[in-house]
Amino acid sequence: MFEFSIIRKYLVPRRKQLSVSLIALMSIVVISLVVWLLLLFLSVTEGIEKNWLGRLTALNAPVRIVPTDLYYHSYYYKIDSISQNSNYCPKSIHEKLVSLVSDPYDEEVDEAIPLQWPIALREQNGQLVDIVKKTFTTFDHLRTSTPSLIARDYEITGVMLRLNLLRPSLMGGEEQSFLSQVSYVSTFPKDAKNVHSLFTAPTVSDINLLLFKKKQRFYEILSHVDVQEITTNYSWSLPIDLIPEKGKFKGYRTAAAIVLSANGNEVYTKDRLKELKLPIRVQEKVVMKASIENESLLSAIKLEEVKLKVSANLQGNHLSGNLYFKDVELNKASAKAAFDSIPQITPLWAYTINNEAFLPSENSVIIPKNFRDNGVSIGDVGVFSFGSFGATSVQEQTLNIEVAGFYDPGLMVVGARPIFADNGIVQTISSSSSSIPLDPLLCNGIQIWFDDLSETNKIASTLQKKLEEEGVAPYWEIKTFYDYDFAKDLLLQFKSDRYLFTLIGIVILVVACTNIISLLLLLVHTKKKEIAILQVLGATKYQIAAIFGASGALLGIISSAIGTILGLITLNNLDALVKFLSFIQGQEAFNSAFYGSSLPNTVSQQAILLILIATPILSLVAGLIPATKACKFPPAQTLRTE
């Protein structure tokens, strides 16, 4: 193994080989930087794609089954429209699934079946084939091989959304505004995979507005809120108990109060303030660290009886003690929305139990987060307005709703930004014959979720075969997320970008590795005499070639290791890097609408594999050119000339 000892001797920097050492260092630095950038870029790109696919499939499911025209023109679907048992109204997939009777037709009560209707599809025993129930039976078979599979029907309809936005007025009291918008409403997919990850947590502003609008329900709100800081209103009176004994404050006196102000021309001590017996006002807002005293929360009848343990600094004096929840609002707080078991007290916002999402009440809705930009908050109330045919005219109907949360739809286009509501609300609106018209092929179907998205095509293919075996395949069309109209183009773009940038990265890596050729050619030139001596001593041409080829591969391994370590460090501190770039630009470096609230920092396994394999191989190939030249030196002639 003398080759390795010679490789070590050649590559370890020496004073007499300064030029060789500098070129070696430059080669390592260049390759390391390329590896670092390639790992960083491919990891972030892959993470963005996964995040986007996660959002897409959380809302729309990786596999969707929609009824075909044949379904809507079948006896199975049309028979409800002439059956008293179905109230002469076609049933949705959900209604078909929960119905106890597959064929509601009663020939003694209902009108005769039109002759032009298709023949009913029946079992051998004469019973009507229940297309929906047979389809859901196939899902039970699929769960044997895919235990994580969840199948739920969905329904989409259109309404006029009207919200009443009640807000506190700056002058005291309250003011209100209204928001109206035509919207899509969809059934709430509470047990969909990862749908809870799209929910945006209630903000401090949401909690403050809930306390303003629903003071009587303060216990339900504050039971799930971790209070960290509060801020006082301008009308706040400083309790004398919070003032330290030796505290001194600047201020001035009016007929009605003592006003503490840094610009005041009088100095007040605690004893002096007690003597004056006037309310103590603070001219500025005071931010205080705070926490709720749980005993007072349990015993309080109204919000103003809840005690807070507070501490703050005012004019260089430390304030501490207990403060009632009056004329203050939350400045920092976090609302709990994820539970391991059923909470004893239901929060007033959307929440999850073991990753299964729930709405706080039957009239609660989840709306896209862009509504928040228009001033909507959790707790805002309103109505869904839709038309319904009466005896002589179309009558407006309304359903009361309340905003229970927001979700982040990512880059979904219109049609994939629905409002999510309870099944009963959606079915009530859908049954209205004059609600906003939608294509029946789009407004009803079945969504299928599972854990591993790479199994999408396989599951879709298996499902197709099962439906064919049951004889109901013609009534359904199976679509995967690759086929969704609103996602297809972007998915193709992601794929093209990934291939393009990977190819560009490899080309740059190849160029970087060619630096090794220059290094080893110089090394071969300076080591001609030693090469000749090794040949005289019995070293073969293959051994000489192995020395320089292995030298190139070793440089590649060292460079890829350094670049990978730098990449891992950068990914772990990616948020800090993004903040720095945003600071330099003076604006958001990466648009949150596309990249999310933060860039993904998970290392790409494919990128690691590519780097750890490609870099040493390219470096070895680069080292073969100088190695070939080193083999061709005639030892006798070389020793005579040296």
DRENPAFI-567551 format. One line per field, with one value per residue (C-alpha): x, y, z; residue in three letters. Coordinates in Angstrom, 1 decimal. Layout:
<gutors>
px	[X	...]
py	[Y	...]
pz	[Z	...]
residu	[Ala	...]
</gutors>
This chain:
<gutors>
px	[0.0	2.9	0.6	-1.2	1.9	3.1	-0.4	-0.2	3.3	2.2	-1.0	0.3	1.3	5.0	7.0	9.0	5.8	3.9	2.4	1.2	-0.3	-2.1	-3.6	-4.7	-6.3	-8.0	-9.4	-10.8	-12.3	-14.0	-15.4	-16.5	-18.4	-20.1	-21.1	-22.4	-24.5	-25.8	-26.8	-28.4	-30.3	-31.6	-32.6	-34.6	-36.1	-37.2	-38.5	-40.6	-42.1	-42.9	-44.5	-46.6	-47.7	-48.5	-50.8	-52.3	-53.1	-54.2	-57.0	-57.8	-56.5	-53.9	-56.7	-60.2	-63.1	-65.8	-69.0	-69.2	-72.0	-73.1	-73.7	-75.9	-77.9	-78.3	-81.5	-79.6	-79.2	-82.4	-84.9	-84.7	-86.2	-89.5	-89.6	-91.6	-89.2	-86.5	-88.7	-88.5	-84.9	-81.7	-79.4	-75.7	-73.1	-73.2	-77.0	-76.7	-74.0	-76.1	-79.4	-81.0	-82.7	-80.9	-84.0	-86.5	-89.1	-92.6	-94.7	-97.9	-97.2	-94.7	-95.3	-94.4	-90.8	-90.2	-89.6	-86.5	-84.7	-81.8	-82.3	-81.5	-78.3	-79.3	-77.8	-78.6	-81.2	-83.0	-81.9	-80.6	-76.8	-75.9	-73.0	-71.9	-71.9	-70.1	-67.5	-66.9	-66.6	-63.6	-61.9	-62.1	-60.3	-57.6	-57.0	-55.5	-52.5	-52.7	-53.8	-53.4	-56.1	-59.0	-61.9	-64.5	-67.2	-67.1	-69.6	-69.1	-71.7	-71.8	-73.3	-73.2	-71.1	-72.0	-69.9	-70.6	-67.2	-67.7	-64.7	-63.9	-63.9	-60.9	-63.4	-64.9	-67.8	-67.9	-68.2	-69.1	-68.5	-69.7	-68.0	-69.9	-68.4	-69.6	-67.8	-67.5	-68.4	-67.1	-67.7	-65.1	-62.5	-61.9	-59.9	-58.0	-54.3	-52.4	-55.3	-54.6	-51.2	-52.8	-54.6	-53.2	-53.0	-55.2	-53.3	-53.2	-55.5	-58.0	-57.9	-58.4	-61.3	-62.9	-62.6	-64.2	-67.1	-67.7	-66.8	-69.4	-67.4	-64.1	-63.5	-63.7	-61.2	-58.7	-58.7	-56.7	-54.6	-51.1	-50.7	-47.2	-47.5	-50.3	-50.5	-52.6	-55.1	-54.9	-57.8	-56.0	-55.7	-52.5	-53.4	-51.5	-50.6	-48.3	-46.2	-43.0	-42.5	-39.5	-40.7	-40.5	-42.5	-42.6	-46.0	-48.6	-51.9	-55.2	-58.6	-59.6	-56.4	-52.6	-51.1	-47.7	-45.5	-41.8	-42.4	-44.1	-42.7	-43.6	-42.2	-44.6	-43.9	-46.2	-47.0	-47.8	-50.1	-51.9	-52.4	-53.9	-56.4	-56.8	-56.9	-53.4	-53.3	-50.3	-49.9	-48.3	-49.2	-47.3	-46.2	-46.2	-45.1	-48.2	-49.7	-53.2	-53.9	-55.8	-57.8	-59.3	-60.1	-62.1	-64.0	-64.5	-68.1	-67.0	-63.7	-62.9	-62.7	-59.8	-56.5	-53.2	-49.8	-47.8	-44.4	-43.1	-40.8	-42.2	-39.9	-37.1	-39.4	-40.2	-44.0	-45.2	-48.3	-51.8	-53.9	-57.5	-58.2	-59.7	-58.6	-55.8	-55.4	-53.1	-49.7	-48.1	-50.1	-50.4	-53.7	-53.7	-55.3	-53.8	-54.9	-54.1	-57.6	-61.0	-60.7	-63.0	-63.8	-64.2	-62.2	-63.9	-61.7	-60.8	-58.7	-57.3	-57.3	-54.5	-54.2	-58.0	-59.5	-62.7	-65.0	-66.2	-69.9	-72.2	-72.3	-68.5	-66.6	-62.9	-62.0	-58.9	-56.3	-56.7	-59.9	-57.7	-56.0	-59.4	-60.0	-61.8	-61.1	-62.0	-65.3	-66.8	-70.4	-72.4	-74.7	-74.6	-77.3	-78.8	-82.0	-84.6	-87.7	-90.9	-94.5	-94.5	-91.0	-87.4	-86.9	-83.7	-82.6	-79.9	-77.8	-76.0	-72.2	-69.3	-65.6	-63.7	-60.3	-58.2	-56.3	-53.4	-54.3	-50.9	-50.9	-54.4	-56.4	-60.1	-62.1	-59.6	-60.0	-63.4	-64.9	-65.1	-68.3	-70.2	-71.7	-75.3	-74.8	-73.4	-76.1	-78.8	-77.5	-76.9	-80.5	-81.7	-82.5	-81.6	-78.3	-75.3	-75.1	-72.0	-71.1	-72.4	-69.2	-67.2	-69.4	-69.6	-67.2	-64.9	-61.5	-58.9	-55.9	-52.9	-49.5	-47.1	-47.6	-45.2	-47.9	-50.5	-50.4	-50.2	-53.3	-55.2	-54.5	-55.5	-58.7	-59.6	-59.2	-61.3	-64.1	-64.0	-64.3	-67.4	-68.9	-69.2	-66.1	-68.0	-69.8	-66.6	-63.5	-60.4	-58.0	-54.7	-53.2	-51.0	-54.2	-55.8	-56.3	-55.2	-52.0	-50.9	-48.9	-47.2	-46.3	-44.7	-42.8	-41.5	-40.3	-38.7	-37.0	-35.6	-34.1	-32.8	-31.1	-29.7	-28.2	-26.8	-25.4	-23.7	-22.1	-20.8	-19.5	-17.7	-16.1	-15.0	-13.5	-11.4	-9.2	-7.9	-6.4	-4.3	-3.2	-2.1	-0.5	1.7	2.3	3.3	5.7	7.4	7.6	9.1	12.3	10.5	8.2	11.2	12.9	9.7	9.6	13.2	12.5	9.7	6.5	4.3	2.5	-0.8	0.6	1.9	-1.5	-3.3	-1.3	-2.5	-5.9	-6.5	-5.1	-7.8	-10.5	-9.2	-9.4	-13.0	-13.9	-12.4	-14.1	-17.5	-17.2	-16.4	-19.2	-21.7	-20.8	-21.2	-24.5	-25.8	-24.7	-26.4	-29.7	-29.8	-29.4	-31.4	-34.0	-31.2	-29.7	-33.1	-33.6	-30.1	-30.9	-34.3	-32.5	-30.0	-32.8	-35.0	-37.9	-39.0	-36.4	-38.8	-42.5	-44.4	-47.3	-45.1	-42.4	-44.5	-43.7	-40.1	-37.9	-37.7	-34.4	-34.7	-31.6	-32.4	-31.3	-31.2	-28.9	-26.6	-26.4	-25.7	-22.9	-21.2	-21.2	-20.7	-17.9	-15.4	-16.1	-15.7	-12.5	-11.2	-11.9	-10.2	-7.2	-6.9	-5.6	-2.5	-2.2	-2.0	0.7	2.7	2.7	4.4	7.6	10.6	12.6	16.1	15.6	13.9	16.8	19.4	17.7	16.9]
py	[0.0	2.3	4.3	5.8	6.9	8.7	10.3	11.6	13.0	14.7	16.3	17.5	21.2	21.9	25.2	24.2	23.3	26.6	26.7	23.2	23.8	26.9	25.2	22.3	24.6	26.6	23.3	22.2	25.6	25.8	22.3	22.8	25.9	24.2	21.3	23.7	25.6	22.4	20.8	24.0	24.7	21.2	20.8	24.0	23.3	19.8	21.1	23.8	21.2	18.9	21.7	22.8	19.2	18.8	21.8	20.7	17.1	18.2	20.2	18.3	14.8	13.0	10.9	12.1	10.2	12.1	10.9	10.7	11.7	8.1	8.3	11.4	9.9	6.5	5.1	4.9	8.7	9.9	7.7	10.0	12.9	11.1	9.2	10.4	8.6	11.0	14.1	14.2	15.5	13.9	12.7	13.6	10.9	11.4	11.0	7.9	6.5	6.9	6.0	2.7	2.1	1.8	2.0	4.5	4.0	2.9	2.1	2.5	6.1	7.4	8.3	5.9	5.6	7.4	5.0	6.9	6.3	3.9	0.3	-0.1	-2.0	-4.8	-7.7	-11.3	-11.3	-8.3	-5.7	-2.4	-2.1	0.5	2.2	4.4	1.8	-0.7	2.0	2.6	-1.2	-1.2	1.3	-1.3	-3.8	-1.2	-0.5	-4.0	-2.9	0.8	1.1	4.9	5.3	7.6	8.1	10.8	12.3	16.0	18.5	22.0	24.7	28.5	31.2	34.9	35.4	38.4	39.1	41.7	43.0	44.5	46.3	48.6	52.2	54.5	56.9	54.2	51.9	49.9	50.3	47.9	47.3	44.7	42.3	40.6	38.1	35.3	32.2	28.5	26.4	22.9	20.2	20.3	17.4	17.0	13.8	14.6	13.9	17.0	19.4	20.7	21.8	24.4	26.1	29.4	29.8	32.5	35.7	38.1	40.4	37.5	36.8	40.5	40.8	37.6	39.1	42.3	40.6	37.7	39.0	36.7	33.7	34.9	31.6	29.5	31.9	32.4	28.7	28.0	31.1	31.5	35.1	36.5	40.3	42.9	46.5	49.2	51.4	55.2	55.2	52.9	53.9	52.7	50.9	52.3	48.8	48.3	51.3	50.5	52.2	54.2	54.9	58.4	59.5	62.7	64.0	66.8	67.2	68.0	68.6	65.0	62.9	62.7	62.2	60.5	61.8	62.0	65.6	66.4	69.2	67.6	64.5	62.1	59.4	56.6	58.4	61.6	59.8	58.2	61.7	63.2	60.3	61.0	58.5	57.9	58.1	57.1	59.2	56.5	52.8	50.5	47.0	44.5	41.0	39.1	35.8	34.8	33.7	30.5	30.7	34.1	32.7	29.9	32.1	35.2	36.0	38.6	39.4	42.4	40.1	38.0	38.8	39.1	38.8	41.6	43.3	46.3	49.3	52.8	55.9	53.7	52.2	48.5	47.8	44.4	42.9	41.9	43.7	43.2	42.5	46.0	48.6	46.3	44.1	41.2	42.2	38.7	35.5	32.1	30.2	26.4	24.7	21.1	18.6	15.0	14.2	15.8	19.2	19.7	23.2	23.6	26.5	29.1	28.4	25.4	22.8	19.4	16.2	13.9	15.6	15.3	18.7	19.9	22.9	24.5	24.5	23.4	26.9	27.5	27.9	27.9	30.6	31.3	33.5	36.2	37.2	38.1	40.7	42.2	42.7	39.5	38.0	34.8	35.3	37.4	36.4	36.6	34.6	32.4	33.8	31.7	31.4	28.8	28.2	28.9	28.3	31.4	32.8	32.5	33.4	34.3	32.0	32.6	30.4	31.9	31.3	32.3	32.4	29.8	30.0	30.5	28.2	28.7	27.5	28.2	28.8	27.3	29.1	30.2	27.0	25.6	28.3	27.3	28.1	24.9	24.4	21.6	18.9	19.9	23.5	22.5	19.9	22.4	24.9	22.3	21.0	24.5	24.4	28.0	28.3	29.5	27.0	24.7	21.9	18.7	16.9	19.3	19.8	16.2	13.4	11.3	12.3	9.7	10.5	8.4	8.9	8.1	10.4	8.3	5.5	7.7	6.2	2.7	3.2	4.9	1.9	-0.6	1.3	1.3	-2.5	-3.0	-0.8	-2.8	-6.0	-4.6	-3.5	0.2	1.6	3.3	5.6	7.1	8.9	8.6	11.6	12.0	15.3	15.1	15.6	18.5	21.4	24.0	22.1	20.4	23.2	24.0	20.4	20.1	23.4	22.0	18.9	20.8	23.2	20.3	18.5	21.8	23.0	19.6	19.4	23.0	22.0	18.9	20.9	23.5	20.6	19.1	22.5	22.8	19.3	20.2	22.3	19.0	18.4	21.6	20.7	17.1	18.1	20.6	17.9	15.4	17.9	18.6	14.9	13.6	12.5	10.7	9.0	7.7	6.4	4.6	3.0	1.9	0.4	-1.7	0.4	-0.5	2.0	1.1	1.8	5.2	5.9	4.8	7.3	10.4	9.1	8.4	11.8	13.4	11.2	12.0	15.7	15.2	13.3	16.0	18.8	17.0	16.5	20.1	21.3	19.0	20.1	23.8	22.9	21.3	24.3	26.7	24.7	24.7	28.5	29.2	31.4	33.7	33.8	34.7	37.5	38.9	38.8	40.5	43.2	43.9	44.1	46.2	43.9	40.3	38.2	35.3	35.8	34.0	33.4	31.0	29.9	29.9	31.5	30.1	28.2	24.4	23.4	19.6	18.0	16.4	12.7	12.6	15.7	14.1	10.9	12.7	14.8	11.9	9.8	12.3	14.4	11.6	10.0	13.3	14.0	10.5	11.0	14.4	12.7	10.1	12.6	13.5	9.9	8.8	11.4	10.2	6.6	7.7	9.1	6.9	6.5	6.3	9.5	11.3	10.5	11.7	15.0	15.7]
pz	[0.0	-0.7	-3.1	-0.1	1.6	-1.6	-2.0	1.5	0.8	-2.4	-1.0	2.4	1.9	2.0	1.9	-1.1	-3.0	-2.4	-5.9	-5.7	-2.3	-3.4	-6.4	-4.2	-1.7	-4.5	-6.0	-2.7	-2.0	-5.4	-5.3	-1.7	-2.6	-5.6	-3.4	-0.7	-3.2	-5.0	-1.7	-0.4	-3.6	-4.2	-0.6	-0.5	-3.9	-3.0	0.3	-1.4	-3.7	-0.9	1.1	-1.9	-2.6	1.1	0.9	-2.4	-1.2	2.3	0.7	-2.5	-1.6	-3.8	-5.4	-6.2	-7.6	-9.5	-11.0	-14.7	-17.0	-17.0	-13.2	-13.5	-16.3	-14.6	-13.1	-9.7	-9.6	-11.4	-9.5	-6.5	-8.5	-8.9	-5.6	-2.6	-0.3	-1.5	-1.3	-5.2	-4.9	-6.3	-3.5	-3.0	-2.6	1.2	1.2	-0.9	1.4	4.6	3.0	4.3	1.0	-2.3	-4.5	-3.1	-5.9	-4.9	-7.9	-5.9	-4.9	-7.4	-11.0	-13.8	-14.8	-18.1	-21.0	-22.2	-18.9	-18.8	-17.6	-13.9	-13.0	-10.8	-8.9	-9.7	-6.9	-8.6	-6.1	-7.4	-7.5	-4.9	-6.8	-4.0	-1.3	-3.6	-4.2	-0.5	-0.1	-2.4	0.0	2.8	0.6	-0.2	3.5	3.9	1.8	2.7	6.3	6.3	3.5	4.3	2.0	2.4	0.2	-0.5	-1.7	-3.1	-3.6	-4.1	-1.8	-1.1	2.0	4.2	7.3	10.0	11.3	14.8	16.1	19.1	18.3	19.0	20.7	22.8	22.1	18.9	15.2	12.5	8.8	6.3	3.8	1.0	-1.5	-3.7	-2.4	-2.8	0.3	0.7	3.3	6.1	5.7	9.4	9.2	6.0	6.1	7.3	6.8	10.3	9.2	7.0	9.8	10.9	14.7	16.3	16.6	19.5	17.5	17.2	20.9	21.8	19.4	20.8	24.4	23.1	21.2	23.6	27.0	28.6	27.3	28.6	30.5	27.3	25.6	28.4	29.4	26.2	26.1	27.5	28.4	28.3	27.9	28.2	27.2	28.9	27.2	27.4	29.8	32.2	35.9	37.7	40.9	43.9	45.0	41.9	42.9	44.9	48.3	47.2	43.7	42.3	39.3	37.2	36.3	36.8	38.5	37.0	38.7	38.0	38.2	38.6	35.2	35.2	32.3	31.7	30.8	34.1	36.3	39.7	41.4	43.1	45.7	46.8	50.0	48.2	45.8	48.7	50.3	47.1	46.7	43.0	40.1	38.7	34.9	32.8	29.7	27.7	27.0	29.4	28.3	31.1	31.5	32.7	33.5	34.5	38.1	37.5	40.8	39.8	36.3	37.9	40.3	38.1	37.0	34.4	32.6	34.8	37.8	36.3	38.0	36.3	37.9	36.2	36.3	34.3	34.3	34.4	34.5	35.9	38.6	38.8	39.1	40.2	41.7	40.7	38.2	37.1	33.4	32.8	30.3	29.1	26.1	25.2	23.7	23.6	23.9	22.3	21.8	22.2	19.2	19.4	22.0	22.8	24.1	24.0	25.9	28.8	27.5	23.8	22.4	20.3	17.3	15.1	16.9	16.5	18.6	17.6	14.2	13.5	12.9	14.6	14.4	17.7	16.6	13.7	12.3	12.4	9.2	8.2	5.6	3.4	5.1	2.5	4.3	7.2	5.0	4.4	8.1	9.0	12.4	14.3	16.0	13.2	12.5	9.3	7.0	3.9	1.6	-1.2	-3.2	-2.9	-5.1	-3.2	-4.4	-6.6	-6.7	-5.6	-2.0	-0.3	2.5	5.0	7.4	10.3	10.4	12.6	11.6	13.6	11.8	8.7	6.5	4.1	0.6	-0.8	-4.5	-5.1	-7.7	-7.5	-7.0	-4.7	-2.1	-0.6	2.7	4.8	6.7	8.4	6.2	7.2	6.0	2.7	2.1	3.0	0.4	-2.2	-2.0	-2.9	-6.6	-7.1	-5.4	-7.4	-10.3	-10.5	-12.8	-11.2	-12.3	-10.0	-7.0	-5.7	-5.4	-3.1	-1.8	-0.8	1.4	2.4	3.8	1.0	-2.1	-4.1	-4.1	-5.7	-9.2	-7.8	-5.5	-8.4	-10.6	-7.9	-7.3	-11.0	-11.1	-7.9	-9.4	-12.6	-10.6	-8.8	-12.2	-11.2	-12.9	-15.8	-13.3	-11.9	-13.1	-11.0	-10.9	-9.2	-8.1	-11.2	-13.3	-11.4	-13.8	-11.2	-10.3	-13.5	-15.0	-11.7	-11.1	-14.6	-13.9	-10.6	-12.4	-15.2	-12.8	-10.7	-13.7	-15.2	-12.1	-11.3	-14.7	-14.4	-10.9	-12.3	-15.2	-12.7	-10.6	-13.6	-14.3	-10.7	-10.7	-13.8	-11.5	-10.3	-13.7	-13.5	-10.0	-10.8	-14.1	-12.1	-9.6	-12.3	-13.8	-10.4	-9.5	-12.7	-11.1	-8.2	-10.7	-12.6	-9.5	-8.5	-11.9	-11.6	-8.2	-9.8	-9.7	-12.6	-14.8	-13.2	-9.7	-10.9	-12.5	-9.3	-7.3	-9.3	-10.0	-6.3	-5.4	-7.6	-5.9	-2.4	-3.2	-4.4	-1.2	1.0	-0.9	-0.9	2.9	3.5	1.2	2.8	6.3	5.2	3.6	6.8	8.9	6.4	6.4	10.2	10.2	7.1	8.8	10.0	6.5	5.0	7.6	6.7	3.0	3.7	5.7	2.9	0.3	2.5	1.8	2.1	0.3	-0.4	-1.0	1.7	-0.7	-2.6	-0.2	3.0	6.3	6.2	3.7	4.2	5.8	5.5	3.8	0.5	0.6	-3.2	-3.2	-0.6	-2.6	-5.8	-4.3	-2.4	-5.6	-8.4	-6.8	-6.1	-9.5	-11.4	-9.4	-10.2	-13.9	-13.7	-12.1	-14.9	-17.4	-15.4	-14.3	-18.0	-18.6	-15.6	-16.9	-20.2	-18.7	-19.8	-16.5	-18.1	-20.2	-17.3	-14.9	-17.4	-18.0	-14.3]
residu	[Met	Phe	Glu	Phe	Ser	Ile	Ile	Arg	Lys	Tyr	Leu	Val	Pro	Arg	Arg	Lys	Gln	Leu	Ser	Val	Ser	Leu	Ile	Ala	Leu	Met	Ser	Ile	Val	Val	Ile	Ser	Leu	Val	Val	Trp	Leu	Leu	Leu	Leu	Phe	Leu	Ser	Val	Thr	Glu	Gly	Ile	Glu	Lys	Asn	Trp	Leu	Gly	Arg	Leu	Thr	Ala	Leu	Asn	Ala	Pro	Val	Arg	Ile	Val	Pro	Thr	Asp	Leu	Tyr	Tyr	His	Ser	Tyr	Tyr	Tyr	Lys	Ile	Asp	Ser	Ile	Ser	Gln	Asn	Ser	Asn	Tyr	Cys	Pro	Lys	Ser	Ile	His	Glu	Lys	Leu	Val	Ser	Leu	Val	Ser	Asp	Pro	Tyr	Asp	Glu	Glu	Val	Asp	Glu	Ala	Ile	Pro	Leu	Gln	Trp	Pro	Ile	Ala	Leu	Arg	Glu	Gln	Asn	Gly	Gln	Leu	Val	Asp	Ile	Val	Lys	Lys	Thr	Phe	Thr	Thr	Phe	Asp	His	Leu	Arg	Thr	Ser	Thr	Pro	Ser	Leu	Ile	Ala	Arg	Asp	Tyr	Glu	Ile	Thr	Gly	Val	Met	Leu	Arg	Leu	Asn	Leu	Leu	Arg	Pro	Ser	Leu	Met	Gly	Gly	Glu	Glu	Gln	Ser	Phe	Leu	Ser	Gln	Val	Ser	Tyr	Val	Ser	Thr	Phe	Pro	Lys	Asp	Ala	Lys	Asn	Val	His	Ser	Leu	Phe	Thr	Ala	Pro	Thr	Val	Ser	Asp	Ile	Asn	Leu	Leu	Leu	Phe	Lys	Lys	Lys	Gln	Arg	Phe	Tyr	Glu	Ile	Leu	Ser	His	Val	Asp	Val	Gln	Glu	Ile	Thr	Thr	Asn	Tyr	Ser	Trp	Ser	Leu	Pro	Ile	Asp	Leu	Ile	Pro	Glu	Lys	Gly	Lys	Phe	Lys	Gly	Tyr	Arg	Thr	Ala	Ala	Ala	Ile	Val	Leu	Ser	Ala	Asn	Gly	Asn	Glu	Val	Tyr	Thr	Lys	Asp	Arg	Leu	Lys	Glu	Leu	Lys	Leu	Pro	Ile	Arg	Val	Gln	Glu	Lys	Val	Val	Met	Lys	Ala	Ser	Ile	Glu	Asn	Glu	Ser	Leu	Leu	Ser	Ala	Ile	Lys	Leu	Glu	Glu	Val	Lys	Leu	Lys	Val	Ser	Ala	Asn	Leu	Gln	Gly	Asn	His	Leu	Ser	Gly	Asn	Leu	Tyr	Phe	Lys	Asp	Val	Glu	Leu	Asn	Lys	Ala	Ser	Ala	Lys	Ala	Ala	Phe	Asp	Ser	Ile	Pro	Gln	Ile	Thr	Pro	Leu	Trp	Ala	Tyr	Thr	Ile	Asn	Asn	Glu	Ala	Phe	Leu	Pro	Ser	Glu	Asn	Ser	Val	Ile	Ile	Pro	Lys	Asn	Phe	Arg	Asp	Asn	Gly	Val	Ser	Ile	Gly	Asp	Val	Gly	Val	Phe	Ser	Phe	Gly	Ser	Phe	Gly	Ala	Thr	Ser	Val	Gln	Glu	Gln	Thr	Leu	Asn	Ile	Glu	Val	Ala	Gly	Phe	Tyr	Asp	Pro	Gly	Leu	Met	Val	Val	Gly	Ala	Arg	Pro	Ile	Phe	Ala	Asp	Asn	Gly	Ile	Val	Gln	Thr	Ile	Ser	Ser	Ser	Ser	Ser	Ser	Ile	Pro	Leu	Asp	Pro	Leu	Leu	Cys	Asn	Gly	Ile	Gln	Ile	Trp	Phe	Asp	Asp	Leu	Ser	Glu	Thr	Asn	Lys	Ile	Ala	Ser	Thr	Leu	Gln	Lys	Lys	Leu	Glu	Glu	Glu	Gly	Val	Ala	Pro	Tyr	Trp	Glu	Ile	Lys	Thr	Phe	Tyr	Asp	Tyr	Asp	Phe	Ala	Lys	Asp	Leu	Leu	Leu	Gln	Phe	Lys	Ser	Asp	Arg	Tyr	Leu	Phe	Thr	Leu	Ile	Gly	Ile	Val	Ile	Leu	Val	Val	Ala	Cys	Thr	Asn	Ile	Ile	Ser	Leu	Leu	Leu	Leu	Leu	Val	His	Thr	Lys	Lys	Lys	Glu	Ile	Ala	Ile	Leu	Gln	Val	Leu	Gly	Ala	Thr	Lys	Tyr	Gln	Ile	Ala	Ala	Ile	Phe	Gly	Ala	Ser	Gly	Ala	Leu	Leu	Gly	Ile	Ile	Ser	Ser	Ala	Ile	Gly	Thr	Ile	Leu	Gly	Leu	Ile	Thr	Leu	Asn	Asn	Leu	Asp	Ala	Leu	Val	Lys	Phe	Leu	Ser	Phe	Ile	Gln	Gly	Gln	Glu	Ala	Phe	Asn	Ser	Ala	Phe	Tyr	Gly	Ser	Ser	Leu	Pro	Asn	Thr	Val	Ser	Gln	Gln	Ala	Ile	Leu	Leu	Ile	Leu	Ile	Ala	Thr	Pro	Ile	Leu	Ser	Leu	Val	Ala	Gly	Leu	Ile	Pro	Ala	Thr	Lys	Ala	Cys	Lys	Phe	Pro	Pro	Ala	Gln	Thr	Leu	Arg	Thr	Glu]
</gutors>
